Amino acid sequence: MPDPLIGKVFDEFPDESEWDAIVIGSGPNGLIAAAYLAKAGVKVALVERRYEIGGGLATEEILFPGYSSNMHAVYHMMVDYMPVIQDFDLDNHALMWTKPNAQTGMVFEDGTSLLMARMVEDTKDSITKFSFKDAVAFGKLIRRWRKIVDEILGPATYIPPMSPLDISMAMQRTAVGQEMLELVEQSPLEIITNNFENDKVRAFLLYTSCMWGLDPRETGIGMFVALLLQRFGMNKCYCDGGSHKFAASLAREVVGNGGTIVDAAEVTNIIMEGGRVAGVQIAEGRTLRSKVVISTLDPHTTFLDLVGPENLPADLKESVEGWQYDKWSFYTLHIATKEPPKYKCDDNWINDAFMNIVGIEGLDQLLAHWDNVIGGSIDFNNFGGHATCESLFDPHLVHSPYGGYVSFFQMHAPYEIEGGWDQKGKELEEAILTKWQKAAPNMTRENIIKVGHETPVGIELRLPNMRRGAIKHGDYKPIQLGCFRPNQDCSSSATPVEGLYVCGASNYPGGMVLGGPGYLGANKVAEDLGVTKWWKPTKAMEKYIRTYLE
């Protein structure tokens, strides 16, 4: 009976509870998987270590109260393809996207610049300043590559992975597929140098193609050039209100459809009983039992730390131990200023661009910078990066009576650096501000309100499953892509450990908030649990299936 004075006290979350499915990690893929399953009637608990959901979809006041920054994900390149955006009424949560016309710029020391815009003709006009031949080549290639992305790479992101042989046979059905296969066999560097002649144009296109961790000299990954130039270079979106708004919208779908989100609850153990998964234990001592567990964490954390090597088949254990993390991480300088960066160059559109590359003058310099980073060093006389003024597109990020703007400068950086990050972090901050001011003369100390930086070690401390600062949870190379991501036994989301599924960035199709792993994980779990799926493939996916798979 309720107490007559104080009424009924709310029940605590029980020490032991029963669920159909537990999702570990509330990053974009965990939120997506939980949202689909909850709406399908599955009793879902989404368990998150941090006090806030979202993972890489983080928008936080890291500099000073009133100034919010997007800590990780800023550029969203697959908004036009993601099934989750089409399947859920996220407009109901006021989720909106901005796709600027001026997309990707590059500023050179001599005052010249390059710009990729949403309109191909605008991009060609910019390239023409350096090479008419390159401008024509870009126009022809990007129109052909758009077909590859729209017909194959875009929809295939949300279709279960296929073996290289099956892909090769399927792509032979069309001329577009055959061209995609020809791209695959080349390295990004070969594709760029074979099709373009101007050194600055080459550096511009190669940076945009490889900035998220592609080895420019690696063969077998050439299709990413088409994908990243067409989508990231020319069609990336910004999430109004900050990237966390996307996470919050997905979280509302989880809870609104009967799911439960348990935050500030670190999973310490995946319970094994009779050779199969039986639930999870969290740090405060509670036990959540379930039919299946879906992990979005990196392979080492999922299999070695939580399941335990003693519970793994020998070949799976060997595969996980051999997993390689990203070849480089990122150093990010976050900054609040009185006015936005104003670049001194020959194109006023550069000041409106979503992203500007600064500090790279040519192809050899770019390759030398990347070689240094992979080797564990940064040459302070030879480095570059990319910068975005976030509040230029999203005034909501600044709620200070002092006004101003928030921006960041991000560059490739090794996890382990000569001299250590305690020393190099501050030194690099000064070097970046000096380099940035050369390109944008108003970026002076008088203009700066507050500045702070995050190193690769800082990324790992904030999000431990980004081991070694690996934002994609694993390197992009042929033996860790497609059906080999993270290995052939687990790329479909199901694993050899009965009841355990994986659908994080280390799973096919990968990281960068594609939304693919979470979507594919939800599909596989629903099928295995015998749950009726309320969703259907998108029209683009249906066309891809008819053309290449049936």
HUCORQUI-V15905 format. One record per residue. BURIAL is b if it has 16 or more other C-alpha atoms within 10 Angstrom, else e. Layout:
burial=BURIAL
burial=BURIAL
This chain:
burial=e
burial=e
burial=e
burial=e
burial=e
burial=e
burial=e
burial=e
burial=e
burial=e
burial=e
burial=e
burial=e
burial=e
burial=e
burial=e
burial=e
burial=b
burial=b
burial=b
burial=b
burial=b
burial=b
burial=b
burial=b
burial=b
burial=b
burial=b
burial=b
burial=b
burial=b
burial=b
burial=b
burial=b
burial=b
burial=b
burial=b
burial=b
burial=b
burial=b
burial=b
burial=b
burial=b
burial=b
burial=b
burial=b
burial=b
burial=b
burial=b
burial=b
burial=e
burial=e
burial=b
burial=b
burial=b
burial=b
burial=b
burial=b
burial=b
burial=b
burial=e
burial=b
burial=b
burial=b
burial=e
burial=b
burial=b
burial=b
burial=b
burial=b
burial=b
burial=b
burial=b
burial=b
burial=b
burial=b
burial=b
burial=b
burial=b
burial=e
burial=b
burial=b
burial=b
burial=b
burial=b
burial=e
burial=e
burial=b
burial=e
burial=b
burial=e
burial=e
burial=e
burial=e
burial=b
burial=e
burial=b
burial=e
burial=b
burial=b
burial=b
burial=b
burial=b
burial=b
burial=b
burial=b
burial=b
burial=b
burial=e
burial=e
burial=e
burial=b
burial=b
burial=b
burial=b
burial=b
burial=b
burial=b
burial=e
burial=b
burial=e
burial=e
burial=b
burial=b
burial=b
burial=b
burial=b
burial=b
burial=e
burial=b
burial=b
burial=e
burial=e
burial=b
burial=b
burial=b
burial=e
burial=b
burial=e
burial=e
burial=e
burial=b
burial=e
burial=e
burial=b
burial=b
burial=b
burial=b
burial=b
burial=b
burial=b
burial=b
burial=b
burial=b
burial=b
burial=b
burial=b
burial=b
burial=b
burial=b
burial=b
burial=b
burial=e
burial=e
burial=e
burial=e
burial=b
burial=e
burial=e
burial=b
burial=b
burial=e
burial=e
burial=e
burial=e
burial=b
burial=b
burial=b
burial=b
burial=b
burial=b
burial=e
burial=b
burial=b
burial=b
burial=b
burial=b
burial=b
burial=b
burial=b
burial=b
burial=b
burial=b
burial=e
burial=e
burial=b
burial=e
burial=b
burial=e
burial=b
burial=b
burial=b
burial=b
burial=b
burial=b
burial=b
burial=b
burial=b
burial=b
burial=b
burial=b
burial=b
burial=b
burial=b
burial=b
burial=b
burial=e
burial=b
burial=b
burial=b
burial=b
burial=b
burial=b
burial=b
burial=b
burial=b
burial=b
burial=b
burial=b
burial=b
burial=b
burial=b
burial=b
burial=b
burial=b
burial=b
burial=b
burial=b
burial=b
burial=b
burial=b
burial=b
burial=b
burial=b
burial=b
burial=b
burial=b
burial=b
burial=b
burial=b
burial=b
burial=b
burial=b
burial=b
burial=b
burial=e
burial=b
burial=b
burial=b
burial=b
burial=b
burial=b
burial=b
burial=b
burial=b
burial=b
burial=b
burial=b
burial=b
burial=b
burial=b
burial=b
burial=e
burial=e
burial=e
burial=b
burial=b
burial=b
burial=b
burial=b
burial=b
burial=b
burial=e
burial=e
burial=e
burial=b
burial=b
burial=b
burial=b
burial=b
burial=b
burial=b
burial=b
burial=b
burial=b
burial=b
burial=b
burial=b
burial=b
burial=b
burial=b
burial=b
burial=b
burial=b
burial=e
burial=b
burial=b
burial=b
burial=b
burial=e
burial=e
burial=b
burial=e
burial=e
burial=e
burial=b
burial=b
burial=e
burial=e
burial=b
burial=e
burial=e
burial=b
burial=e
burial=b
burial=b
burial=b
burial=b
burial=b
burial=b
burial=b
burial=b
burial=b
burial=b
burial=b
burial=b
burial=b
burial=b
burial=b
burial=b
burial=b
burial=b
burial=b
burial=b
burial=b
burial=e
burial=b
burial=e
burial=b
burial=b
burial=b
burial=b
burial=b
burial=b
burial=b
burial=b
burial=b
burial=b
burial=b
burial=b
burial=b
burial=b
burial=b
burial=e
burial=b
burial=b
burial=b
burial=e
burial=b
burial=b
burial=e
burial=b
burial=b
burial=b
burial=e
burial=b
burial=b
burial=b
burial=e
burial=e
burial=e
burial=e
burial=b
burial=b
burial=b
burial=b
burial=b
burial=b
burial=b
burial=b
burial=b
burial=b
burial=b
burial=b
burial=e
burial=e
burial=b
burial=b
burial=e
burial=e
burial=e
burial=e
burial=b
burial=b
burial=b
burial=b
burial=b
burial=b
burial=b
burial=b
burial=b
burial=b
burial=b
burial=b
burial=b
burial=b
burial=b
burial=e
burial=e
burial=e
burial=b
burial=e
burial=e
burial=e
burial=b
burial=e
burial=e
burial=b
burial=b
burial=e
burial=e
burial=b
burial=b
burial=e
burial=b
burial=b
burial=b
burial=b
burial=b
burial=b
burial=e
burial=b
burial=b
burial=e
burial=e
burial=e
burial=e
burial=b
burial=b
burial=e
burial=b
burial=b
burial=b
burial=b
burial=b
burial=b
burial=b
burial=b
burial=b
burial=b
burial=e
burial=e
burial=b
burial=b
burial=b
burial=b
burial=b
burial=b
burial=b
burial=b
burial=b
burial=b
burial=b
burial=b
burial=b
burial=b
burial=b
burial=e
burial=e
burial=b
burial=b
burial=b
burial=b
burial=b
burial=b
burial=b
burial=b
burial=b
burial=b
burial=b
burial=b
burial=b
burial=b
burial=b
burial=b
burial=e
burial=b
burial=b
burial=b
burial=b
burial=b
burial=b
burial=b
burial=b
burial=b
burial=b
burial=b
burial=b
burial=b
burial=b
burial=b
burial=b
burial=b
burial=b
burial=b
burial=b
burial=b
burial=b
burial=b
burial=b
burial=b
burial=b
burial=b
burial=b
burial=b
burial=b
burial=e
burial=e
burial=e
burial=e
burial=e
burial=e
burial=e
burial=e
burial=e
burial=e
burial=e
burial=b
burial=e
burial=b
burial=b
burial=e
burial=e
burial=b
burial=b
burial=e
burial=e
burial=b
burial=e
burial=e
